[in-house]
Amino acid sequence: MKRLFSPARKLLNKQTSTASKLWPIALEMWVVAAVIGIVVGLAVIGLRRVIMAGEFFFFSAKHENLATAAASLPLWQIIAAPVTGGCLVGILLWIGSKLGWGDDPRAYGIADVIKARRFPKRIEKTGLNFKEGLLSVAISAIALGSGASAGREGPAVHMGAMLARAGTVWLNLDMRNVRTLIGCGAAAAVSASFHAPLAGVLFAREVILQRYRTVDIGPVSVASVVAALLARDSFGNEPIFVANIIENPDAALFLGTPFMGLLAAGLALIMIWLWSKAPETGEQFAKHLRLPVWLLPPLGGLAIGLFATAFPQILGVGYESTAAALAGSYGALFMLVLVFAKMAATAICLGARFGSGVFSPSIYVGAMLGGAFGAFYGWITGDTETGMAFFTIVGMGAVSGAVLGAPVSTTLIVFELTSSYETAAACLISVSLATVLVQSRGGGIFERQVKMRMRQSY
């Protein structure tokens, strides 16, 4: 009998011995992940406060009423804010060109983090070294604080990955652990930006790590939760957006979700093409005028300022306008106008090397498209108010999920931002359809940006 069970006993003893050896390593990774969560969480809080300080300085406003405050300002002040910010960004880009960014200097973003994870030997060329990373964050903070029509989440994710990578260098960890901790930094950044720990973990899984090992779950989760707790302690536990909760939405609303998904896919493809081509177009524009690229930001700031005199809703990350759409404060036609206004303004910012990201603009555009579609669908079903409230949330997830290539995490972000479970469940239908269609046409914006980065010579 002992001989019969001897092989099993030896295998069990071997596994127990291996587990006992791995346990201290796993515990060490959890501790390091917690520290990364604290550092990145505090850094993102700092980034948010710097952007808010810039908005108050330039527009005498907080981010939750930026558009309203800007609408009451003299036209010269609306124009002067992004122009001044553009001049400061141009100076920093010039400094970056002297640090080795080349003739086409730019701030870094999420695509560079993905590239660093895939090609660790080129990690120095993705801005994850400390000096260049800080310069990139400064560019994005100044741009957003002065009204650039872009998102803060891309810079936050890059900053989180940069800080995590700095920790791995200090601890002299091997490359496998470097990738895990870069995922920790990215998850913590998303979590602290949106107060959404679950979405932070899944975003790191879908977008950054992509190939997820079981041992990664613990550290990434720890970093994400710690960062979210710090952000909520600093900014409060309330959801970033307050949505009209629809209790037990009827089947008629769910029948509209595939059509919302088709619309979201079509618009997402346009956004991906436009925003991916914007940096190249900006470079060609500079060459045509025989200007260095670092002179583009003041020109872009002038364009944004003039644009904002007609549509102040395009300024900044756009949370006030997104919240207004969720509250049903905008009409369908005006929301359609804002869809294309925001897309164009974000393209100008990307082309003018303002840095920043596309996360918040995708949510913004999705909310406006969803609200406009909801008004039309509600007119058909006989309940316009419910249709707008429902599809504004669904549109947020469908468009942003398709653009970013992250359907599950964006659905969770929608849920954690709005606390609307029923609508988030419906959102999953639209975002899945939209993402499949976009992936069949070349993938999300980060995938295309990574390919473009790889074609560039470093």
Secondary structure, 3 states (H helix, E strand, C coil): CHHHHHHHHHHHHHHHHHHHHHHHHHHHHHHHHHHHHHHHHHHHHHHHHHHHHHHHHHHCCCHHHHHHHHHCCCHHHHHHHHHHHHHHHHHHHHHHHHHHHCCCCCCCCHHHHHHHHHCHHHHHHHCCCHHHHHHHHHHHHHHHHCCCCCECHHHHHHHHHHHHHHHHHHHCCCHHHHHHHHHHHHHHHHHHHHCCHHHHHHHHHHHHHCCCCHHHHHHHHHHHHHHHHHHHHHHCCCCCCCCCCCCCCCHHHHHCHHHHHHHHHHHHHHHHHHHHHHHHHHHHHHHHCCCCHHHHHHHHHHHHHHHHHHCHHHCCCCHHHHHHHHCCCCCHHHHHHHHHHHHHHHHHHHHCCCCCECHHHHHHHHHHHHHHHHHHHHHHHCCHHHHHHHHHHHHHHHHHHHHHCCHHHHHHHHHHHHCCHHHHHHHHHHHHHHHHHHHCCCCCHHHHHHHHHHHCCC
